């Protein structure tokens, strides 16, 4: 019998055109500006935007959380610029070697070794964009809810980036 899983699903509208929101997901400077929950920073972002390519990011915790760095690679499985980005999220070390969530230092219970994510963008008129994002595979509701909270904080930061910096 398959283990029950719980998904994060968020919908958000941004006051920015679809191309600007796409750029926020696919350019290093933009990723460094918004990746990570409130108080966290992203000192490293590398992108190879194509099917079979990847996005590599480093998230740094604030000093009060120990200042640790958490690395991940997003292996792109499908993309249709500027509307669809599907990827497999995996924790890595600083050299991009895949590790388990537990080896990364995050509280790992309920986090899958590889999580399938989907970002869907839709132009909704008046220069606005709707984002729908789904993260699949959490094995308990508490971990899903923690991830949802972190994602909401990241998207709050993204909203500031895309509305403040037209491309």
C-alpha positions, 0 to 999 in steps of 0.5 A: 500500500502506498504511503499517504502524501500531502501536497502544498498548493498555492495560488497568488496574483502578482502585479507584474506581467507574466514575463517578469514573473517568469524572470523571477524564477529563471534568473540568478539575480532575481532568485537571490532576491527572493529565495528563502523565507523571511530573514533567510538569504540566497547567496548563490543561484545558478541557472541552466533553463532548459529541459534537462537543465537545473536551477541550483540555489543556496539558502542561508539561515539568519544568525539567530537560526544558526546561519547554516546554508542549505543547498538544493538543485531543481532538475527541470523536467518540463518547461514552456516559457513563460507559463510552465516550469516542472522540476524535481527538488533535491537537497545537495551539498555545496558541490551539488552532490545529492544528499537526503533531507536529513543530511542537509540539516533541515528537520527532515521528517516528512520531507521526500528525498525528491519532491516534484514541483510545478509552477504554472503562470497565467497572464490575467490582464492589466499586466497581472500574473496568476501563479499556481504552484504545487509541491508534491510528496510530503508524508505528514501534514505538519511538514506540508504546512511548514513548507507552505508557510515558507513558500508563502514567505518566499512568494511575499518576497517575490511579489516585492521583487517583481513589482519593484524591478521591471524587466 
